Amino acid sequence: MGQYRQPDLDALGQSNNVRYVERDGRYDADDQTLPWGIDRIDADKTIAAEDTGTGAHVAILDSGIDQNHPDLQPRLGTGKSFVDYTSSWDDDKGHGTHCAGIAAASDNTQGVVGTAPTSTLHAGKVLNDNGWGRWSWIAAGIEWAADQGYDVISMSISGSDYSQTLKDACAYAHDEGVLIVASAGNDSRGSVNHPADFQNVLAVSSITENDKLSNFSNIGSEIELAAP
């Protein structure tokens, strides 16, 4: 990655030793839905049956996770920052903490409970404090999670511009046995955003309490799951 003049990029792209050259674009965080979804998918019943995610490792690739959050602290494993302004994976936006809570907030007397409250969370900080991340940051986070042997990568991140770098990273993680889940996008569009539309990624759209498609959710043939 670096900064180059366009003529230099054109020449580089014509080299037989270079597979492709692309700009380092960005994707943005997709806002989440409300906690009523835990009840809507009957997660409370699986929790009561003690099917709570024990032993599963989930990488939240987002803005980080609040390391002092009382619902999340018992569930935290490791973390790493891939943004270019800090080495801390602590959340300075709030979006990643929200996503982490949906996945694995502890089943205690505080706050809310997540869908898999005994799973282990790992924070890959790939979004900055403005809620967006470079493709190179996100790709590095995906590869890191795969190399760590985590079971799931969760990304509430999307954009309409295509990135070969991200597609390759998702293919790598899939080949390593990781389940990659990404939001379809919240642009009310008739097509699924990247990276959710990649072949190796589980694309998720949003529904309402009445099982209707949320008016902000993107749709398309790549959708494999609709959830609150």
FENLIN-V374879 format. One record per residue. RES is the residue in one small letter. PHI is phi in whole degrees, 0 to 359 (NA if undefined). BURIAL is I if it has 24 or more other C-alpha atoms within 12 Angstrom, else O. Layout:
# FENLIN-V374879
((RES/PHI/BURIAL) (RES/PHI/BURIAL))
This chain:
# FENLIN-V374879
((m/NA/O) (g/182/O) (q/251/O) (y/222/O) (r/285/O) (q/302/O) (p/301/O) (d/292/O) (l/295/O) (d/299/O) (a/294/O) (l/297/O) (g/293/O) (q/272/O) (s/288/O) (n/291/O) (n/268/O) (v/242/O) (r/286/O) (y/198/O) (v/231/O) (e/216/I) (r/292/I) (d/269/O) (g/284/I) (r/215/I) (y/238/I) (d/244/I) (a/293/I) (d/258/I) (d/298/I) (q/263/I) (t/264/I) (l/276/O) (p/296/I) (w/302/O) (g/297/I) (i/300/I) (d/289/O) (r/296/O) (i/265/O) (d/63/O) (a/296/I) (d/297/I) (k/287/O) (t/292/O) (i/294/I) (a/297/O) (a/274/O) (e/64/O) (d/263/O) (t/244/I) (g/92/I) (t/304/O) (g/91/O) (a/275/I) (h/243/I) (v/243/I) (a/265/I) (i/265/I) (l/266/I) (d/197/I) (s/270/I) (g/104/I) (i/226/I) (d/295/I) (q/288/I) (n/252/O) (h/291/I) (p/297/O) (d/281/I) (l/252/I) (q/307/I) (p/293/I) (r/260/I) (l/283/I) (g/256/I) (t/257/I) (g/201/I) (k/204/I) (s/262/I) (f/242/I) (v/283/I) (d/266/O) (y/241/O) (t/204/O) (s/264/O) (s/274/I) (w/264/I) (d/295/I) (d/277/I) (d/248/I) (k/235/I) (g/104/I) (h/294/I) (g/295/I) (t/297/I) (h/299/I) (c/297/I) (a/296/I) (g/296/I) (i/298/I) (a/285/I) (a/207/I) (a/301/I) (s/297/I) (d/276/I) (n/225/O) (t/269/O) (q/246/O) (g/57/O) (v/243/I) (v/239/I) (g/271/I) (t/287/I) (a/225/I) (p/287/I) (t/245/I) (s/284/I) (t/255/I) (l/263/I) (h/230/I) (a/261/I) (g/254/I) (k/279/I) (v/240/I) (l/244/I) (n/273/I) (d/287/I) (n/261/O) (g/86/I) (w/228/I) (g/219/I) (r/292/I) (w/303/I) (s/295/I) (w/295/I) (i/295/I) (a/299/I) (a/296/I) (g/294/I) (i/297/I) (e/295/I) (w/299/I) (a/299/I) (a/294/I) (d/293/O) (q/282/I) (g/81/O) (y/290/I) (d/277/I) (v/226/I) (i/245/I) (s/247/I) (m/228/I) (s/266/I) (i/224/I) (s/198/I) (g/195/I) (s/271/I) (d/276/I) (y/280/I) (s/227/I) (q/294/O) (t/302/I) (l/289/I) (k/298/I) (d/295/I) (a/296/I) (c/294/I) (a/297/I) (y/297/I) (a/297/I) (h/299/I) (d/296/O) (e/274/I) (g/91/O) (v/269/I) (l/276/I) (i/253/I) (v/240/I) (a/216/I) (s/286/I) (a/289/I) (g/115/I) (n/243/I) (d/251/I) (s/58/O) (r/260/O) (g/270/O) (s/217/I) (v/273/I) (n/287/I) (h/275/I) (p/271/I) (a/299/I) (d/275/I) (f/292/I) (q/302/I) (n/266/I) (v/240/I) (l/277/I) (a/272/I) (v/239/I) (s/258/I) (s/250/I) (i/238/I) (t/267/O) (e/299/O) (n/262/O) (d/63/O) (k/258/O) (l/298/O) (s/298/I) (n/293/O) (f/267/O) (s/280/I) (n/285/I) (i/228/I) (g/165/I) (s/293/O) (e/281/I) (i/298/I) (e/244/I) (l/206/O) (a/241/I) (a/211/I) (p/299/I))
